[in-house]
Amino acid sequence: MTYEEHLDEVSTLITEIYTMEDEAAVALVMRAQADDFFSGHDDDPTICTQERAELDARAVFKKYKPARKQSAQRL
């Protein structure tokens, strides 16, 4: 798959595995891309495989997921 297809697949997998909305998953992938997470993929297209997309989806979610909101404590 191409680099762009790989990014799309990572986004799709994030939505499927973590039940995130499409926009949120794309935002995570864009943050990771801006942080050069995928720089090796662009240089070496052989990295862009389905198996790697599955690994990348989990790694991107773990590293870039939004912080959980703390619920208000009752007094």
C-alpha positions in Angstrom: 0.0 0.0 0.0 1.1 3.6 -0.5 2.1 5.9 2.4 -1.3 7.7 2.2 -3.2 4.4 2.1 -1.2 3.3 5.2 -2.2 6.4 7.1 -5.9 5.9 6.1 -5.7 2.3 7.2 -4.2 3.3 10.6 -7.0 5.8 11.0 -9.6 3.2 10.1 -8.1 0.6 12.5 -8.2 3.2 15.3 -11.9 3.8 14.8 -12.6 0.0 14.7 -10.4 -1.1 17.6 -11.0 1.9 20.0 -14.5 2.9 18.8 -13.4 6.4 18.1 -15.1 8.8 15.7 -13.5 9.2 12.3 -12.5 12.8 13.0 -10.8 11.9 16.3 -8.9 9.0 14.7 -7.7 11.2 11.8 -6.6 13.9 14.3 -4.5 11.3 16.2 -2.8 10.2 13.0 -2.2 13.8 12.0 -0.6 14.5 15.4 1.6 11.4 15.0 2.5 12.4 11.5 3.4 16.0 12.6 5.6 14.4 15.3 7.4 12.3 12.6 6.0 9.0 13.9 5.6 7.9 10.3 8.8 9.4 8.8 10.4 6.0 8.2 7.3 4.8 6.3 7.6 7.6 3.8 11.3 6.8 3.2 10.7 3.0 2.9 7.3 2.1 1.4 7.9 -1.6 2.1 7.0 -0.7 5.7 3.5 0.1 4.7 1.8 -3.3 5.2 -1.4 -4.4 6.8 0.5 -5.9 9.7 2.4 -2.7 10.3 -0.8 -0.7 10.1 -2.2 -2.8 12.9 0.9 -2.3 15.1 1.0 1.5 14.2 -2.7 1.9 15.1 -2.1 0.6 18.6 1.1 2.6 19.0 -0.4 5.8 17.8 -3.5 5.4 20.1 -1.3 4.6 23.1 1.0 7.6 22.5 -1.4 10.2 21.2 -4.8 9.4 22.7 -6.6 12.3 24.3 -6.4 12.6 28.0 -9.4 11.4 29.9 -11.6 14.0 31.5 -11.8 13.7 35.3 -15.3 13.6 36.6 -16.2 16.1 39.3 -15.9 14.7 42.8 -18.9 14.9 45.1 -18.5 16.7 48.3 
